[in-house]
Amino acid sequence: MKFEVNKRTLFGKKTKKLRKQRKLPGIVYGKHLDENIDVQFDKHNFLQVFDKVGQTSPVELKVDGDEYLVMIHDYEVDPVSDALVHVDFRAIKEDEKIVAAVPVEITGTSVVEKQKLWKVEVVRDTISLEGLPGTLPNQIQVDVSGIEKLSDVIFIKDIQVADNLEKVDDGDLPVVTAVEVQEELDEEEDTLPEDEIEAEGEELEEGEEVEEETDEDEETTE
C-alpha cells in the first residue's frame, strides 16, 4: 500500500488551518533515520489507507519524492470531539523484525451464551506479535465456542499463530473469559429523558462549528 504526504509547513497555532483544510499533521520517526520528519496529508486519503492496513501492515510512504517503509504506529484523537488530530508513522526496514499489537477478533458462540447463563468477555483486545513486515496479520481470531462454564478462560498460550511469528506477551495472560450477566438497571435509572438526549445530540453536531468559530476568534485576536 502506497501513501503520499508532504513535509509539514504549518506549526503551533497555525496547525488549526491544516485541519480546516481537511488535512492532518503527523511525524515519521525511526532508529535508522537521521532525524524525525514532520508531515501533513489529506485526512480522507489517510483514512482509506488506515482502513486497509491498520497498525500491522507496512505502508510505502512518499514524502516529497523520498520513500520510506513505515507502519502506522500510533494516532491521537481529540478527547471531546473524538476526531483524529495527529498520526505517528514508524520507519522500519524490510528485513528487520517488528513488534505490533494485533487486534483480537472473537469467532463462534460459547455454550454459556447460548444458554444465556453468562456472557463472554474480552479481557485483552490485542496481542503483541513479532515478525517481519508484511507477515503480521490484521487480526487474530479467537474461537470461544469451547467456553462451557464460568471458570473457562482462553489464555495467550492457547492461541495459535503462524510459525514465522512469535507471541511477545506473557502466555499466562487471559484473553477471553466467561462472566456473570449483571441485572439490567431500571429504565428510569438507565435512560436519559428525551429532551436531554436531543440536547446532547445537538451539542455533538454543533461541536465542530463552535470549535471553528473559537479558532477564528483566536486568530483575529492574534
N, C-alpha and C positions, 0 to 999 in steps of 0.2 A: 504494500500500500504506500502510495506517494502523497506527500502533502507539502504545499509551497507556502512559505511565510516570508516576511520581510523583517529587516532589522528595525528595532523599535526606535521611534523618533520623538515620542512624547513621554514625559515622566512626571512624577508628582501629581499635583492637582490637575495637570493637563491630561492625565490618563482618562479623566471623565469624558473628554472629547472623543477618545477612541471608542468607548462603549456606546456613545450616542451614534457613532457611525457603524454600529453592529460589529465592532472589532474587539478582540481580546488581547491583553498583554500576556507574555509568557517568558520563560527563560530556558535556555539549553545549557546543561552542565554535565560534566563527566570527568573522571580522573585523568583521562588522556587528552583533554582539551587544554590549550594554553590559558584560556580564560573563558568565563561564562559569556553567553551571547543572549542579549535581551532582544526579544522578537515580538511582532504583532501580526495578527492574522484574522481572517474573516470568521466570525463565530459560527455561522451556518455551515460553512465548509468543514470546520473542525468537528462539529457535532456529527456530521456524516461519517468522518473518519473514525471518530471515537466509537460510534455505534457498531462499526465493523471490527475494530481491533481491540477495543477495551484497553486494559492495562497489562496485557500479557503477550501481545504480538508486536513485532518490530515495525517501525514506520521509516520510510526513506524521506527525510526532511530536507527540503531545499531552501537554503537561506541566502537570498540574493545571489544565486549562482553556485554557492558552495553546498555540498551534500553531506549529510550526517545520518548515520543509522541510530535511531532513538527509540525509546519506549515512552509512552505517556505515563510518567511516574506518579504524578500527584496533581490535584486541582483544588482550587479554593472556591467555595460557594458563599455568597452573602447570607449571613445568618437570619436576616429579616425577610428578604425577597426570595431567597433560595435560588438566586440567579448565579450563573457561572461568572467568575470575575478574574481568574488567573489560572495558568496551566504551567506545570513543570515538565520539561522533556529531559530525559536522562540519556546522554550519548553512550552508546555501547559499541562493542566490536563483535563481528560475526562469529569469530572463533573463541570467544570468551563466555563462560557460563554466567548466567544472571539468576537472581532470585526475584520471584514475583508472587504476590498474593493472588491466588486463583479463586474466583467465587465458587461457592458450593451451590449445586442445583439438586433439589430434592426430587426423586422419582418414586413411583409406586405409592401404594396406600397401605398403611400399617393396620394390623388386626385391631389394635386398640381404638383406632379412628373409625373403623367400620362398625365396631360395637358401641361407639360413642361413649366409651368409658373414660378415656383420657385423650390427650392430643399430643402430636409430635411437635417438639420444639427444637429449633436450630440454635445450638449453643455457640457455635463458631461458624460464621458465614464465609470465611475464606481459609484456604490452606496454602502455606508458603511452599513453593516448589522451586528447585534449582535445575537448570538445564540450559542448553544453547538457545540463542534467539531463534524463534520460529518453531521450536519444539514444544513450547508450553501451551497447554490447552486454554481455551477461553473460559471453560467451566469444568468443574469436577462433579460428576453425577454420583449422588449417594442414594442408594435404594433403601427405603425404610420399610419395605413390606415384611421384613423379618422381625420388626419390633412387635412383640406379642404381650408384654406385660410392663408394669410401671418401672421395674428395675433394669430393663433393657437399655443399653447405651451403645452407640456406634462411636468408636474412638478413631483417631487419626491412623493408628496402626492397622485398623480394619479395612481401610480404603486402599484399593489397588490403583497404582499409576503405571505408566509405561516404563519399560526397563531403562530408557535413556533419561529418566527423570528421578530426582531424589527429593523425598519429603524432608523439609528443614525443621518443622515444628516437632515438639515432643510427641512421641507416639501415644502417650497415655492421656493426652488432652481429649476431652469429649467433643464431638461434633454435633450429634443428634441424640436426643433422649425423649422419653415419654413423661409427661407431667399431668397432674390432675387439672380438670377443667374447672375454673372458678365460676361460681354462680354469677349470673349476669346482674348488673346493678339495676335498681328500679328505674323505669323510664324517666321519672321526674328528676332523678339524680344524674342520669347518664345523657340526657338530651337537653340541648340548649333551646330556649324559646325561639320561635321562628324569626322574631324581629332581630334577635342577636345574631342568628345565622346569616340573615340578609345583610346586616351591618358589617359583619366580618368579610363577607364576600365582596362588598363594595370597597372595603379597605384594601383588599388584595388587588382588585382591579385598578384602583386609583394609585397604588403604591408607587409604581414606576413613574407615573405622571408627576406626583408630588416630588419624587427624588430629582427628576429632571428640572422642575421649577426651582428647587433649592439650589441645584448646581448652577443654574443660570444666574440666580441672585448672588451667589458667592463670586462668580466670575465678574459680575458687574461691579461688585464692591471692590474687588482687587483692581 
